[in-house]
Amino acid sequence: MKSVNVHYEIEADSVDLSLEGETFVGEPKVLVDQDVNLIDGLPWKDEGFAIEPFLSEDVHEEMIKGLTQKVKNLVADAGGTVDDDFTLERYHLYVNDEIHLKIAGIIQPGWHIDTFPVDFNLINEKVSQMVNQTVTAEAKHIGIYNYFLRIVRPMKFQDNNPPHRDVWLDHLRNAVNIYVPVCGSNQKSSLPLVSGSHLAKESEIERTKDGALLNGTKYSVPCVISYKGNNPTLERPDVKKNEIMVFSPYLIHGGGYNMQEDCTRISLEARFWKS
């Protein structure tokens, strides 16, 4: 098994990780050219992502309130305790590694949209408006209609996926993704990506053959080792409170390490296919 050091530049921060696994370079083809490209023809088709205002203020507040209760319930279900001082930003103060690992296992499959705190059709409609066609979070080909929470504690590098393309997992092709800040999302913690990389040939990316084993943690997604012959350099789009980022899953993204010292980052994520 190959062992290499992986280096990323994310805004002003550098990340070095130890990788174990076989790597390879793909074929000289652009995956998105073979699939349903839901952002083709849009003003941001070359960048691969766009940011817009999200919900009305009252609906957004209702969403945050409901997601806060969901996370509090998760902590309790995993064997932790919460008190009146609990906030999402302080999540890391209420869990240890064991409890957080249990929670990560619980949330990994996501939840059906019927359990979302507000009408999920509002999100379907917003994403449809941004891509100028009707899309839905219903994945008929895999029989799910789910949303996900990503919980990333400060300075815990095992809490998020490494840089990858979702579409290296075939069932995630032909879609668009969303990233919505719930708490603690800023230029030190938000989801990074490589602008324009959705248009890159597979031969321009070195990656692991299977899910990455980084710093002893196994991930379900392959890991990007290099991009166009260089260490990957990612940017963190500035997605503010009550904004939504829609992005192509063909983009290199991930490595959303939380470089804050005392604030948990939580985000809402979902995928959308043509209706």
VOVEX-731811 format. One line per 10 residues: number of its first residue (from 1); their letters; for each residue x, y, z of N, C-alpha, C. Coordinates in nm, 3 decimals. Example, Ala and Ser with C-alpha at 12.3 -4.5 7.8 and 13.67 -1.06 7.14 Angstrom:
2
1) AS) 1.319 -0.569 0.780 1.230 -0.450 0.780 1.320 -0.330 0.780  1.285 -0.225 0.708 1.367 -0.106 0.714 1.290 0.003 0.787
This chain:
275
1) MKSVNVHYEI) 0.084 -0.120 0.000 0.000 0.000 0.000 0.088 0.125 0.000  0.059 0.217 -0.090 0.138 0.339 -0.105 0.110 0.435 0.010  0.215 0.498 0.062 0.201 0.598 0.169 0.265 0.728 0.122  0.185 0.835 0.116 0.234 0.964 0.067 0.182 1.077 0.154  0.249 1.190 0.148 0.201 1.311 0.214 0.115 1.390 0.116  -0.001 1.433 0.161 -0.092 1.513 0.079 -0.094 1.655 0.132  -0.074 1.752 0.042 -0.068 1.893 0.084 -0.173 1.973 0.009  -0.251 2.053 0.084 -0.350 2.142 0.026 -0.327 2.285 0.074  -0.358 2.379 -0.014 -0.368 2.520 0.025 -0.514 2.558 0.022  -0.566 2.605 0.136 -0.707 2.646 0.145 -0.709 2.789 0.198
11) EADSVDLSLE) -0.735 2.885 0.106 -0.722 3.027 0.141 -0.583 3.051 0.200  -0.573 3.104 0.322 -0.443 3.134 0.382 -0.386 3.018 0.464  -0.457 2.906 0.466 -0.416 2.793 0.548 -0.356 2.681 0.464  -0.263 2.609 0.525 -0.203 2.490 0.463 -0.244 2.367 0.543  -0.269 2.259 0.472 -0.309 2.133 0.535 -0.219 2.022 0.483  -0.159 1.946 0.575 -0.078 1.831 0.538 -0.136 1.707 0.604  -0.160 1.605 0.523 -0.220 1.482 0.572 -0.140 1.362 0.520  -0.145 1.253 0.595 -0.078 1.130 0.556 -0.179 1.037 0.490  -0.151 0.999 0.366 -0.240 0.915 0.287 -0.181 0.775 0.271  -0.269 0.676 0.283 -0.232 0.539 0.250 -0.329 0.487 0.145
21) GETFVGEPKV) -0.276 0.435 0.036 -0.361 0.382 -0.070 -0.300 0.401 -0.206  -0.353 0.331 -0.304 -0.306 0.341 -0.441 -0.370 0.463 -0.510  -0.292 0.529 -0.595 -0.341 0.646 -0.667 -0.327 0.624 -0.818  -0.404 0.702 -0.893 -0.394 0.691 -1.039 -0.446 0.820 -1.103  -0.421 0.833 -1.232 -0.470 0.944 -1.313 -0.570 0.888 -1.412  -0.683 0.956 -1.428 -0.791 0.905 -1.512 -0.769 0.928 -1.660  -0.875 0.903 -1.736 -0.871 0.914 -1.881 -0.888 1.060 -1.925  -0.846 1.092 -2.047 -0.857 1.231 -2.096 -0.999 1.264 -2.142  -1.092 1.264 -2.047 -1.231 1.296 -2.079 -1.289 1.384 -1.970  -1.386 1.466 -2.007 -1.455 1.555 -1.913 -1.588 1.488 -1.876
31) LVDQDVNLID) -1.601 1.446 -1.751 -1.718 1.369 -1.710 -1.848 1.445 -1.734  -1.849 1.574 -1.702 -1.974 1.648 -1.711 -2.023 1.659 -1.855  -1.933 1.646 -1.953 -1.973 1.650 -2.093 -2.050 1.525 -2.134  -2.036 1.419 -2.055 -2.104 1.292 -2.085 -2.237 1.279 -2.013  -2.262 1.368 -1.916 -2.375 1.354 -1.825 -2.474 1.469 -1.842  -2.573 1.472 -1.754 -2.668 1.585 -1.749 -2.601 1.699 -1.675  -2.573 1.807 -1.746 -2.508 1.924 -1.688 -2.614 2.028 -1.654  -2.657 2.030 -1.528 -2.769 2.115 -1.489 -2.734 2.264 -1.484  -2.606 2.298 -1.497 -2.569 2.440 -1.495 -2.526 2.489 -1.632  -2.538 2.406 -1.733 -2.500 2.446 -1.868 -2.587 2.563 -1.914
41) GLPWKDEGFA) -2.523 2.666 -1.969 -2.596 2.782 -2.019 -2.622 2.889 -1.916  -2.587 2.864 -1.788 -2.609 2.964 -1.684 -2.491 3.062 -1.678  -2.512 3.182 -1.622 -2.402 3.280 -1.615 -2.280 3.229 -1.538  -2.300 3.134 -1.448 -2.190 3.083 -1.366 -2.145 2.944 -1.408  -2.173 2.907 -1.533 -2.139 2.772 -1.581 -1.988 2.746 -1.581  -1.907 2.851 -1.597 -1.762 2.831 -1.601 -1.702 2.818 -1.462  -1.756 2.892 -1.365 -1.707 2.883 -1.227 -1.756 2.754 -1.160  -1.879 2.715 -1.189 -1.933 2.593 -1.133 -2.012 2.612 -1.005  -2.031 2.735 -0.961 -2.108 2.760 -0.839 -2.165 2.901 -0.841  -2.271 2.921 -0.760 -2.331 3.053 -0.745 -2.389 3.066 -0.606
51) IEPFLSEDVH) -2.394 3.189 -0.555 -2.446 3.218 -0.420 -2.559 3.320 -0.433  -2.671 3.291 -0.366 -2.784 3.383 -0.367 -2.849 3.387 -0.229  -2.932 3.491 -0.202 -3.013 3.490 -0.079 -3.100 3.365 -0.075  -3.133 3.319 0.048 -3.198 3.189 0.064 -3.346 3.204 0.096  -3.382 3.206 0.224 -3.520 3.205 0.267 -3.562 3.340 0.324  -3.692 3.359 0.344 -3.738 3.477 0.418 -3.684 3.468 0.561  -3.673 3.580 0.628 -3.611 3.581 0.762 -3.687 3.494 0.861  -3.820 3.499 0.858 -3.896 3.421 0.954 -3.884 3.271 0.928  -3.885 3.231 0.801 -3.869 3.089 0.768 -3.728 3.042 0.802  -3.630 3.127 0.778 -3.492 3.091 0.812 -3.478 3.071 0.963
61) EEMIKGLTQK) -3.535 3.159 1.041 -3.529 3.145 1.187 -3.596 3.015 1.232  -3.709 2.982 1.169 -3.778 2.857 1.203 -3.691 2.736 1.168  -3.621 2.743 1.054 -3.532 2.635 1.015 -3.420 2.616 1.115  -3.355 2.725 1.154 -3.244 2.717 1.250 -3.292 2.663 1.384  -3.408 2.708 1.428 -3.464 2.660 1.554 -3.488 2.509 1.548  -3.545 2.461 1.439 -3.573 2.319 1.425 -3.447 2.235 1.414  -3.345 2.285 1.342 -3.220 2.211 1.329 -3.143 2.210 1.461  -3.156 2.318 1.538 -3.092 2.321 1.671 -3.150 2.211 1.759  -3.283 2.197 1.757 -3.346 2.091 1.837 -3.304 1.954 1.788  -3.289 1.937 1.657 -3.248 1.809 1.602 -3.108 1.772 1.651
71) VKNLVADAGG) -3.016 1.870 1.654 -2.879 1.842 1.699 -2.878 1.814 1.849  -2.958 1.887 1.927 -2.967 1.859 2.070 -3.015 1.716 2.093  -3.112 1.672 2.015 -3.162 1.535 2.028 -3.054 1.434 1.990  -2.973 1.467 1.890 -2.865 1.379 1.849 -2.764 1.359 1.961  -2.729 1.470 2.028 -2.633 1.461 2.139 -2.689 1.369 2.248  -2.815 1.388 2.282 -2.877 1.305 2.385 -2.885 1.159 2.341  -2.921 1.135 2.216 -2.934 0.997 2.166 -2.799 0.926 2.166  -2.690 1.003 2.151 -2.556 0.943 2.146 -2.494 0.929 2.285  -2.568 0.967 2.388 -2.520 0.949 2.524 -2.464 1.073 2.590  -2.478 1.189 2.524 -2.432 1.314 2.584 -2.544 1.386 2.657
81) TVDDDFTLER) -2.513 1.501 2.711 -2.613 1.583 2.779 -2.604 1.726 2.727  -2.717 1.793 2.728 -2.722 1.934 2.690 -2.789 2.012 2.803  -2.760 2.142 2.808 -2.822 2.227 2.909 -2.874 2.354 2.843  -2.916 2.448 2.923 -2.976 2.570 2.869 -2.877 2.659 2.796  -2.746 2.635 2.816 -2.644 2.714 2.748 -2.605 2.658 2.612  -2.666 2.545 2.575 -2.629 2.481 2.448 -2.667 2.569 2.329  -2.572 2.586 2.238 -2.597 2.644 2.106 -2.524 2.558 2.004  -2.561 2.570 1.879 -2.494 2.492 1.776 -2.345 2.523 1.769  -2.312 2.652 1.786 -2.171 2.692 1.780 -2.089 2.629 1.892  -2.155 2.592 2.004 -2.086 2.535 2.119 -2.098 2.382 2.123
91) YHLYVNDEIH) -2.144 2.323 2.014 -2.162 2.178 2.008 -2.039 2.102 2.056  -1.920 2.144 2.014 -1.796 2.072 2.046 -1.767 2.067 2.195  -1.827 2.155 2.272 -1.808 2.155 2.418 -1.895 2.051 2.487  -1.990 1.993 2.415 -2.086 1.899 2.473 -2.060 1.754 2.429  -1.961 1.733 2.344 -1.934 1.598 2.294 -1.785 1.569 2.307  -1.753 1.440 2.324 -1.616 1.396 2.309 -1.606 1.321 2.176  -1.489 1.268 2.144 -1.473 1.200 2.016 -1.567 1.081 2.003  -1.589 1.008 2.110 -1.675 0.890 2.105 -1.819 0.928 2.073  -1.871 1.031 2.141 -2.009 1.074 2.118 -2.023 1.131 1.978  -1.926 1.213 1.936 -1.935 1.271 1.802 -1.932 1.162 1.695
101) LKIAGIIQPG) -1.849 1.059 1.715 -1.843 0.950 1.617 -1.977 0.879 1.607  -2.047 0.862 1.718 -2.181 0.803 1.715 -2.276 0.893 1.637  -2.268 1.022 1.662 -2.356 1.116 1.591 -2.326 1.115 1.442  -2.198 1.111 1.407 -2.160 1.106 1.265 -2.219 0.984 1.197  -2.223 0.872 1.267 -2.284 0.752 1.212 -2.434 0.765 1.195  -2.498 0.834 1.289 -2.643 0.853 1.282 -2.681 0.941 1.163  -2.604 1.049 1.141 -2.642 1.147 1.039 -2.593 1.111 0.900  -2.503 1.014 0.888 -2.443 0.983 0.759 -2.547 0.953 0.650  -2.654 0.877 0.678 -2.751 0.849 0.571 -2.842 0.967 0.539  -2.844 1.071 0.624 -2.935 1.182 0.604 -3.075 1.153 0.657
111) WHIDTFPVDF) -3.167 1.247 0.632 -3.306 1.233 0.677 -3.400 1.262 0.560  -3.515 1.197 0.562 -3.616 1.225 0.461 -3.665 1.368 0.476  -3.697 1.431 0.365 -3.735 1.574 0.369 -3.860 1.599 0.451  -3.940 1.496 0.476 -4.060 1.514 0.559 -4.024 1.555 0.702  -3.900 1.529 0.744 -3.857 1.564 0.879 -3.789 1.700 0.885  -3.784 1.772 0.773 -3.718 1.903 0.772 -3.804 2.003 0.848  -3.742 2.098 0.920 -3.820 2.189 1.006 -3.917 2.281 0.933  -3.889 2.310 0.805 -3.981 2.394 0.726 -4.012 2.319 0.596  -4.103 2.374 0.517 -4.146 2.310 0.394 -4.027 2.297 0.298  -3.983 2.173 0.272 -3.866 2.153 0.187 -3.891 2.195 0.043
121) NLINEKVSQM) -4.017 2.206 0.003 -4.046 2.252 -0.133 -3.992 2.393 -0.158  -3.976 2.471 -0.051 -3.916 2.604 -0.066 -3.773 2.593 -0.118  -3.703 2.488 -0.076 -3.565 2.469 -0.121 -3.563 2.413 -0.263  -3.651 2.316 -0.291 -3.664 2.269 -0.430 -3.688 2.385 -0.525  -3.778 2.476 -0.486 -3.813 2.589 -0.571 -3.696 2.686 -0.587  -3.621 2.710 -0.478 -3.508 2.802 -0.485 -3.399 2.747 -0.577  -3.367 2.620 -0.561 -3.263 2.562 -0.645 -3.309 2.558 -0.790  -3.437 2.527 -0.813 -3.491 2.526 -0.949 -3.478 2.664 -1.013  -3.506 2.767 -0.935 -3.492 2.904 -0.986 -3.347 2.937 -1.022  -3.253 2.888 -0.941 -3.111 2.919 -0.965 -3.056 2.846 -1.087
131) VNQTVTAEAK) -3.108 2.727 -1.116 -3.057 2.654 -1.233 -3.150 2.664 -1.353  -3.259 2.741 -1.337 -3.350 2.773 -1.447 -3.416 2.650 -1.508  -3.445 2.552 -1.422 -3.522 2.434 -1.462 -3.570 2.365 -1.335  -3.670 2.282 -1.348 -3.728 2.219 -1.230 -3.642 2.102 -1.185  -3.598 2.111 -1.058 -3.520 2.002 -0.998 -3.582 1.965 -0.865  -3.544 1.848 -0.816 -3.596 1.798 -0.690 -3.489 1.720 -0.617  -3.500 1.716 -0.485 -3.407 1.635 -0.405 -3.442 1.488 -0.408  -3.549 1.453 -0.479 -3.586 1.312 -0.489 -3.493 1.240 -0.587  -3.419 1.144 -0.534 -3.328 1.064 -0.616 -3.398 0.933 -0.651  -3.472 0.932 -0.759 -3.552 0.815 -0.794 -3.465 0.693 -0.824
141) HIGIYNYFLR) -3.343 0.718 -0.875 -3.257 0.607 -0.914 -3.199 0.533 -0.793  -3.201 0.597 -0.676 -3.153 0.528 -0.556 -3.259 0.527 -0.445  -3.378 0.578 -0.478 -3.491 0.565 -0.388 -3.482 0.644 -0.260  -3.419 0.763 -0.264 -3.412 0.847 -0.144 -3.456 0.989 -0.177  -3.491 1.062 -0.072 -3.533 1.202 -0.085 -3.485 1.270 0.042  -3.354 1.286 0.052 -3.291 1.319 0.180 -3.219 1.452 0.181  -3.201 1.503 0.300 -3.111 1.616 0.326 -3.011 1.571 0.432  -2.902 1.647 0.445 -2.792 1.607 0.532 -2.743 1.725 0.613  -2.690 1.698 0.731 -2.617 1.797 0.809 -2.471 1.756 0.816  -2.383 1.853 0.799 -2.241 1.831 0.818 -2.200 1.905 0.944
151) IVRPMKFQDN) -2.144 1.832 1.040 -2.102 1.891 1.168 -1.950 1.881 1.177  -1.883 1.995 1.180 -1.736 1.998 1.178 -1.686 2.076 1.299  -1.626 2.003 1.391 -1.574 2.066 1.513 -1.445 2.143 1.484  -1.410 2.240 1.568 -1.287 2.316 1.546 -1.164 2.228 1.557  -1.076 2.239 1.456 -0.945 2.173 1.455 -0.955 2.022 1.469  -1.062 1.963 1.414 -1.078 1.818 1.411 -1.081 1.774 1.265  -0.966 1.735 1.212 -0.954 1.712 1.069 -1.028 1.588 1.020  -1.070 1.502 1.113 -1.143 1.382 1.072 -1.291 1.407 1.052  -1.339 1.529 1.075 -1.484 1.557 1.074 -1.540 1.586 0.936  -1.457 1.591 0.833 -1.508 1.622 0.699 -1.433 1.541 0.594
161) NPPHRDVWLD) -1.493 1.529 0.478 -1.429 1.458 0.368 -1.310 1.534 0.313  -1.212 1.465 0.255 -1.103 1.533 0.186 -1.152 1.587 0.051  -1.073 1.668 -0.018 -1.113 1.715 -0.151 -1.140 1.597 -0.245  -1.252 1.607 -0.319 -1.297 1.497 -0.403 -1.396 1.550 -0.506  -1.440 1.466 -0.594 -1.555 1.491 -0.679 -1.664 1.391 -0.639  -1.784 1.439 -0.610 -1.893 1.347 -0.576 -1.916 1.244 -0.685  -1.898 1.287 -0.810 -1.939 1.205 -0.924 -1.846 1.087 -0.949  -1.742 1.071 -0.869 -1.666 0.947 -0.874 -1.745 0.832 -0.811  -1.854 0.867 -0.744 -1.955 0.769 -0.703 -2.070 0.783 -0.802  -2.092 0.682 -0.886 -2.181 0.695 -1.001 -2.322 0.743 -0.967
171) HLRNAVNIYV) -2.374 0.702 -0.850 -2.513 0.738 -0.818 -2.528 0.886 -0.784  -2.416 0.961 -0.776 -2.423 1.104 -0.745 -2.403 1.192 -0.869  -2.401 1.130 -0.987 -2.383 1.207 -1.111 -2.515 1.273 -1.152  -2.507 1.366 -1.246 -2.623 1.431 -1.310 -2.700 1.524 -1.217  -2.638 1.571 -1.110 -2.708 1.650 -1.009 -2.644 1.787 -0.991  -2.702 1.866 -0.900 -2.636 1.982 -0.841 -2.647 1.969 -0.690  -2.552 2.030 -0.620 -2.547 2.025 -0.474 -2.577 2.162 -0.415  -2.613 2.162 -0.286 -2.624 2.289 -0.214 -2.538 2.284 -0.087  -2.494 2.403 -0.050 -2.427 2.426 0.079 -2.497 2.546 0.142  -2.553 2.525 0.261 -2.623 2.632 0.333 -2.564 2.642 0.474
181) PVCGSNQKSS) -2.507 2.755 0.513 -2.455 2.769 0.650 -2.567 2.758 0.752  -2.544 2.681 0.857 -2.635 2.675 0.971 -2.574 2.749 1.089  -2.445 2.727 1.112 -2.372 2.804 1.214 -2.223 2.793 1.187  -2.146 2.893 1.233 -2.002 2.887 1.234 -1.934 2.881 1.099  -2.001 2.924 0.993 -1.944 2.915 0.859 -1.883 3.049 0.819  -1.753 3.049 0.790 -1.684 3.171 0.748 -1.559 3.134 0.670  -1.472 3.230 0.647 -1.353 3.207 0.564 -1.250 3.116 0.630  -1.274 3.075 0.754 -1.185 2.979 0.822 -1.248 2.841 0.831  -1.371 2.826 0.783 -1.439 2.699 0.809 -1.530 2.648 0.698  -1.571 2.732 0.604 -1.674 2.692 0.508 -1.620 2.593 0.405
191) LPLVSGSHLA) -1.710 2.542 0.323 -1.676 2.440 0.224 -1.584 2.498 0.116  -1.465 2.442 0.098 -1.376 2.490 -0.009 -1.401 2.416 -0.140  -1.360 2.480 -0.249 -1.371 2.417 -0.380 -1.265 2.474 -0.474  -1.251 2.409 -0.587 -1.160 2.457 -0.693 -1.247 2.508 -0.806  -1.257 2.638 -0.819 -1.342 2.699 -0.920 -1.301 2.650 -1.059  -1.401 2.612 -1.140 -1.377 2.570 -1.277 -1.334 2.426 -1.294  -1.311 2.356 -1.184 -1.256 2.220 -1.196 -1.357 2.119 -1.247  -1.485 2.156 -1.252 -1.586 2.065 -1.308 -1.565 2.043 -1.457  -1.487 2.132 -1.520 -1.460 2.122 -1.662 -1.326 2.054 -1.691  -1.258 2.009 -1.586 -1.126 1.947 -1.603 -1.139 1.804 -1.651
201) KESEIERTKD) -1.041 1.762 -1.730 -1.034 1.623 -1.772 -0.991 1.536 -1.654  -1.037 1.412 -1.654 -0.995 1.318 -1.551 -0.844 1.298 -1.551  -0.782 1.313 -1.667 -0.638 1.297 -1.679 -0.560 1.410 -1.613  -0.630 1.516 -1.571 -0.565 1.628 -1.503 -0.568 1.614 -1.352  -0.626 1.504 -1.303 -0.643 1.485 -1.159 -0.582 1.351 -1.117  -0.492 1.355 -1.020 -0.445 1.233 -0.956 -0.529 1.212 -0.831  -0.576 1.088 -0.813 -0.663 1.059 -0.699 -0.645 0.915 -0.653  -0.702 0.887 -0.537 -0.699 0.750 -0.489 -0.798 0.664 -0.567  -0.768 0.536 -0.578 -0.856 0.445 -0.650 -0.989 0.426 -0.578  -0.981 0.413 -0.447 -1.100 0.389 -0.366 -1.113 0.500 -0.262
211) GALLNGTKYS) -1.201 0.482 -0.166 -1.213 0.578 -0.058 -1.080 0.600 0.011  -1.053 0.724 0.047 -0.922 0.761 0.100 -0.905 0.716 0.245  -0.781 0.681 0.281 -0.743 0.656 0.420 -0.644 0.765 0.458  -0.694 0.866 0.528 -0.614 0.984 0.561 -0.598 0.996 0.711  -0.474 1.009 0.756 -0.446 1.020 0.900 -0.519 0.912 0.979  -0.531 0.793 0.918 -0.592 0.680 0.987 -0.743 0.675 0.979  -0.807 0.776 0.916 -0.953 0.778 0.902 -0.992 0.735 0.761  -1.085 0.641 0.750 -1.131 0.591 0.622 -1.251 0.671 0.574  -1.249 0.714 0.447 -1.358 0.792 0.388 -1.419 0.713 0.272  -1.546 0.744 0.244 -1.616 0.674 0.136 -1.579 0.729 -0.001
221) VPCVISYKGN) -1.528 0.853 -0.006 -1.497 0.917 -0.133 -1.348 0.907 -0.164  -1.312 0.898 -0.293 -1.171 0.907 -0.330 -1.115 1.045 -0.297  -0.985 1.054 -0.285 -0.919 1.178 -0.243 -0.832 1.233 -0.356  -0.844 1.362 -0.383 -0.758 1.429 -0.482 -0.617 1.445 -0.425  -0.519 1.401 -0.501 -0.379 1.413 -0.462 -0.314 1.534 -0.529  -0.340 1.550 -0.659 -0.286 1.665 -0.731 -0.383 1.705 -0.840  -0.372 1.831 -0.881 -0.460 1.886 -0.984 -0.374 1.962 -1.084  -0.377 1.918 -1.208 -0.295 1.976 -1.315 -0.147 1.979 -1.275  -0.104 1.871 -1.208 0.036 1.854 -1.174 0.082 1.926 -1.049  -0.008 1.993 -0.980 0.029 2.071 -0.862 -0.054 2.029 -0.741
231) NPTLERPDVK) -0.007 2.070 -0.622 -0.088 2.053 -0.503 -0.218 2.131 -0.519  -0.331 2.073 -0.483 -0.458 2.144 -0.499 -0.464 2.273 -0.416  -0.515 2.379 -0.478 -0.539 2.506 -0.410 -0.688 2.534 -0.415  -0.750 2.545 -0.297 -0.895 2.561 -0.290 -0.931 2.697 -0.234  -1.048 2.747 -0.272 -1.100 2.872 -0.218 -1.226 2.842 -0.138  -1.256 2.927 -0.041 -1.379 2.914 0.037 -1.474 3.026 -0.007  -1.573 2.996 -0.091 -1.671 3.099 -0.127 -1.737 3.157 -0.002  -1.761 3.287 -0.004 -1.813 3.358 0.112 -1.966 3.348 0.116  -2.014 3.236 0.171 -2.158 3.212 0.183 -2.202 3.261 0.320  -2.278 3.369 0.323 -2.315 3.433 0.449 -2.444 3.372 0.506
241) KNEIMVFSPY) -2.477 3.418 0.627 -2.599 3.375 0.693 -2.719 3.395 0.601  -2.805 3.294 0.595 -2.925 3.293 0.513 -2.894 3.316 0.365  -2.786 3.256 0.319 -2.755 3.246 0.177 -2.739 3.099 0.142  -2.750 3.070 0.013 -2.736 2.934 -0.037 -2.633 2.932 -0.148  -2.547 2.832 -0.148 -2.457 2.810 -0.261 -2.501 2.683 -0.333  -2.527 2.698 -0.462 -2.552 2.584 -0.549 -2.424 2.559 -0.628  -2.381 2.433 -0.633 -2.255 2.405 -0.703 -2.261 2.270 -0.773  -2.178 2.256 -0.873 -2.171 2.133 -0.949 -2.097 2.026 -0.870  -2.151 1.905 -0.860 -2.080 1.797 -0.792 -1.960 1.746 -0.871  -1.941 1.800 -0.993 -1.823 1.766 -1.073 -1.704 1.853 -1.033
251) LIHGGGYNMQ) -1.729 1.957 -0.955 -1.621 2.038 -0.900 -1.539 1.957 -0.799  -1.409 1.983 -0.793 -1.330 1.937 -0.679 -1.372 2.022 -0.559  -1.418 1.957 -0.455 -1.460 2.028 -0.335 -1.438 1.938 -0.214  -1.452 1.994 -0.096 -1.427 1.919 0.027 -1.303 1.972 0.097  -1.260 1.902 0.199 -1.150 1.955 0.278 -1.194 2.076 0.358  -1.321 2.074 0.403 -1.376 2.189 0.476 -1.330 2.190 0.621  -1.200 2.189 0.640 -1.145 2.187 0.775 -1.180 2.315 0.849  -1.221 2.299 0.973 -1.263 2.412 1.056 -1.142 2.465 1.132  -1.085 2.574 1.082 -0.965 2.630 1.142 -0.995 2.726 1.257  -1.121 2.740 1.294 -1.155 2.822 1.410 -1.114 2.748 1.537
261) EDCTRISLEA) -1.087 2.823 1.641 -1.039 2.762 1.765 -1.152 2.720 1.858  -1.269 2.786 1.849 -1.372 2.758 1.949 -1.512 2.777 1.893  -1.537 2.723 1.774 -1.670 2.736 1.715 -1.694 2.621 1.619  -1.803 2.548 1.639 -1.841 2.440 1.549 -1.905 2.497 1.423  -1.874 2.434 1.310 -1.942 2.471 1.185 -2.041 2.361 1.149  -2.166 2.401 1.124 -2.269 2.308 1.078 -2.329 2.364 0.949  -2.349 2.276 0.852 -2.408 2.319 0.725 -2.515 2.220 0.682  -2.609 2.272 0.606 -2.714 2.192 0.542 -2.667 2.158 0.402  -2.681 2.030 0.365 -2.640 1.985 0.233 -2.749 1.897 0.174  -2.765 1.903 0.042 -2.860 1.818 -0.029 -2.820 1.816 -0.175
271) RFWKS) -2.873 1.719 -0.247 -2.847 1.706 -0.391 -2.980 1.709 -0.465  -2.975 1.760 -0.588 -3.097 1.781 -0.666 -3.077 1.731 -0.809  -3.179 1.662 -0.858 -3.179 1.608 -0.993 -3.293 1.669 -1.073  -3.281 1.662 -1.204 -3.387 1.712 -1.291 -3.515 1.638 -1.263  -3.622 1.714 -1.246 -3.751 1.654 -1.210 -3.818 1.587 -1.329
